[in-house]
Amino acid sequence: MELVSIIMPAYNCGRFIREAIDSVLAQTYTAWELLIVDDCSTDNTAAVIASYRDERIHYMRNERNSGAALSRNKALREAKGKYIAFLDADDTWMPEKIEKQVAFMEQNGYNFTYTAFHRTDKPLRISGPRHITKMGMYAFCWPACPTVMYNREIIGLIQITNLRKNNDYAMWLHVIQKADCYLLDEDLFAYNKHNGSVSDASIAVLLSWHYRLWRQEMQCNPIAACYYTCLNAVFGAYKKVRYVSKISNI
């Protein structure tokens, strides 16, 4: 079994993180390490994490509040696994998520994959293109962060700038330079939407975050940054029509 390193930034998520950690412990694939980076939480997050006695769970705490991007960077520098996976502290995986995704990658020789998922607040299933090229990823951020897995031995160490928003998209834009992305079209992750989610932001705010991503992270000139920002808006609308479907049961 190849080791899978699971990256989990955490900030004031004491209400939810136990469910996230329990979903990792419930995995049918047992060769994993969970790297939790506490971004100076002021609630009971640290206490909840400390209640676990599994040696595969590694706790780190930032010296000052740094945001999810730098927290993920820190965990990625410490990761030892061949495969890198991501789980937000307020979301949960299905028990066979790691096992199925590792098998999917090894059987097909893929180095960058993502899965379908469902929302817990609405009867919706979200999927995406089966094969994403570099230009496909530039057009839109198709993978949800907790669905992604990539081969660290092929991709190498990913470190991004201090983006407060769209930092997961910034990572995929770097990973896609090394490998195309492929969909495992199975529902292996549950998205728990809470107040303050990115999807709650206005269109103008979302566009400003996208523009900043292209300017700051990808070093695009203003014209190119505007082009990719508009492209993301177009494909965001297309995704809702093509890859979001209602389901009868959650």
C-alpha positions in Angstrom: 0.0 0.0 0.0 1.3 3.4 -1.0 1.1 6.1 1.7 -1.5 8.8 1.1 -0.9 12.2 2.8 -4.1 14.0 3.6 -3.9 17.8 3.9 -6.3 19.5 6.3 -6.1 23.2 7.2 -8.3 24.1 10.3 -9.6 27.3 11.7 -12.3 27.6 14.3 -13.9 24.4 13.1 -14.5 22.6 16.4 -18.1 22.1 15.6 -17.3 20.1 12.4 -13.8 18.7 12.5 -14.7 15.6 14.4 -16.9 14.4 11.6 -14.1 15.1 9.1 -11.5 13.2 11.1 -13.9 10.3 11.7 -14.4 10.0 8.0 -10.7 9.6 7.5 -10.5 7.0 10.3 -13.4 5.1 8.6 -11.5 4.8 5.3 -11.1 1.2 4.0 -7.6 2.2 2.8 -5.4 2.4 5.9 -2.0 3.6 4.7 -2.5 7.3 5.3 -1.3 10.2 7.3 -3.5 13.2 8.2 -1.6 16.5 8.5 -3.8 19.0 10.3 -2.6 22.6 10.4 -4.4 24.7 13.0 -4.4 28.3 11.8 -4.5 29.8 15.3 -8.1 28.7 16.2 -9.7 30.4 19.2 -12.4 27.8 19.7 -12.0 24.1 20.8 -10.5 22.9 17.6 -7.2 22.0 19.2 -8.9 20.1 22.0 -11.0 18.1 19.6 -7.9 17.1 17.6 -6.0 16.2 20.9 -8.8 13.8 21.8 -7.6 11.4 19.0 -4.7 9.0 19.8 -4.0 7.7 16.3 -0.3 8.0 15.4 -1.3 8.7 11.8 -2.8 12.0 12.8 -0.2 14.8 12.9 -1.0 18.2 14.4 0.7 21.5 13.6 -0.2 25.0 14.7 0.7 28.2 12.9 2.5 30.9 14.9 0.1 33.4 13.5 -3.1 33.3 11.5 -2.0 32.8 7.9 -4.9 31.5 5.9 -5.7 28.3 4.1 -3.1 28.7 1.3 -0.1 29.0 3.6 -1.5 26.3 5.9 -1.7 23.9 3.0 1.8 24.9 2.0 3.1 24.0 5.4 1.4 20.6 5.4 2.6 19.9 1.9 6.2 20.5 3.0 5.8 17.9 5.7 4.0 15.3 3.6 5.6 11.9 3.1 3.1 10.1 1.0 3.3 9.2 -2.7 -0.2 10.5 -3.1 -1.5 13.9 -1.9 -5.2 14.3 -1.0 -7.1 17.2 0.5 -10.0 17.3 3.0 -11.5 20.5 4.5 -12.1 20.4 8.2 -15.9 20.8 7.8 -16.4 18.1 5.1 -16.5 14.4 5.0 -15.4 11.5 2.7 -17.2 8.3 1.9 -15.4 5.3 3.4 -14.0 3.9 0.1 -12.9 7.3 -1.2 -9.1 6.8 -0.9 -9.2 3.1 -1.8 -11.2 3.7 -5.0 -9.2 6.8 -6.0 -5.8 5.2 -5.5 -6.9 2.1 -7.5 -8.3 4.3 -10.3 -5.0 6.1 -10.6 -2.8 3.0 -10.4 -4.9 1.0 -12.8 -4.9 3.8 -15.4 -1.5 5.4 -14.9 -3.1 8.7 -13.9 -1.2 11.2 -11.8 -4.0 13.8 -11.1 -7.6 12.9 -10.5 -10.8 14.1 -8.9 -14.2 12.6 -8.0 -17.9 13.6 -8.1 -19.6 14.6 -4.9 -22.9 15.7 -3.4 -24.2 18.5 -1.3 -25.7 17.9 2.1 -28.0 21.0 2.1 -29.6 20.3 -1.3 -30.3 17.1 -3.2 -27.6 17.9 -5.8 -24.8 15.8 -7.3 -21.8 17.6 -8.9 -19.5 16.0 -11.5 -17.3 17.4 -14.2 -15.4 16.6 -17.4 -13.8 13.2 -17.6 -10.5 14.6 -18.9 -9.2 18.0 -18.1 -6.3 19.4 -20.1 -4.2 22.5 -19.2 -6.6 24.7 -21.2 -9.6 23.0 -19.7 -8.3 23.8 -16.2 -7.6 27.4 -17.2 -11.2 27.7 -18.4 -12.6 26.7 -15.0 -11.8 25.2 -11.6 -13.6 21.9 -12.1 -12.4 19.8 -9.1 -13.7 20.5 -5.6 -10.7 20.5 -3.2 -11.6 17.5 -1.1 -12.1 15.3 -4.3 -8.5 15.8 -5.6 -5.6 13.4 -5.4 -2.3 13.7 -7.2 1.0 11.8 -7.4 3.6 13.8 -5.4 6.5 11.8 -7.0 5.5 13.1 -10.5 4.1 16.5 -9.6 6.6 17.5 -6.9 6.2 20.0 -4.1 3.4 22.6 -4.8 3.7 25.9 -3.0 1.4 28.8 -3.8 1.3 32.5 -2.9 -0.8 33.8 0.0 -4.1 33.9 -1.7 -7.0 34.2 0.7 -9.5 33.0 -1.9 -9.2 30.6 -4.8 -6.1 29.0 -3.3 -7.2 25.5 -4.2 -7.7 26.6 -7.8 -4.2 28.1 -7.7 -2.8 24.6 -6.7 -4.6 22.9 -9.6 -3.3 25.4 -12.1 0.3 24.4 -11.0 -0.5 20.6 -10.9 -2.0 20.7 -14.4 1.3 21.9 -15.8 2.7 18.4 -15.0 -0.3 16.1 -15.6 -3.8 16.1 -17.1 -6.7 15.6 -14.7 -9.1 12.7 -14.9 -12.6 12.2 -13.3 -13.5 9.2 -11.1 -17.3 9.6 -11.6 -18.4 8.3 -8.3 -19.9 10.2 -5.4 -17.1 10.0 -2.8 -17.4 13.3 -0.9 -20.1 15.2 1.0 -19.9 19.0 0.8 -21.3 20.7 3.9 -22.2 24.3 3.0 -22.1 26.7 5.9 -22.7 30.4 6.2 -19.8 32.3 4.8 -19.0 29.8 2.0 -17.4 31.1 -1.1 -20.7 30.3 -3.0 -22.4 32.9 -0.8 -20.3 35.8 -2.3 -21.7 38.1 -4.9 -20.8 37.8 -8.6 -18.7 40.9 -8.4 -16.7 39.6 -5.5 -16.2 36.2 -7.1 -14.9 37.9 -10.3 -12.5 40.1 -8.2 -11.1 37.0 -6.6 -10.6 35.3 -9.9 -8.9 38.3 -11.4 -6.5 38.5 -8.4 -5.7 34.8 -8.8 -4.6 35.3 -12.5 -2.7 38.5 -11.7 -1.0 37.4 -8.4 -0.6 33.6 -8.7 -0.2 33.1 -12.4 1.5 36.4 -13.2 -0.8 37.2 -16.1 -1.0 40.7 -17.6 -4.3 42.6 -17.0 -5.8 41.6 -20.4 -5.1 37.9 -20.0 -6.3 38.1 -16.4 -9.6 39.6 -17.6 -9.9 37.0 -20.3 -9.5 34.1 -18.0 -11.8 35.6 -15.4 -14.5 36.0 -18.0 -13.9 32.5 -19.3 -14.3 31.2 -15.7 -17.7 33.0 -15.5 -18.9 31.4 -18.8 -17.8 27.9 -17.8 -19.2 28.3 -14.3 -22.7 28.8 -15.9 -22.0 25.9 -18.2 -21.1 23.6 -15.3 -24.5 24.3 -13.6 -26.3 23.1 -16.7 -24.1 20.2 -17.7 -22.6 18.7 -14.5 -25.1 19.5 -11.7 -28.0 17.2 -11.3 -30.8 16.5 -8.8 -30.7 13.3 -6.8 -33.5 11.6 -5.0 -31.5 10.6 -1.9 -28.5 12.0 -0.1 
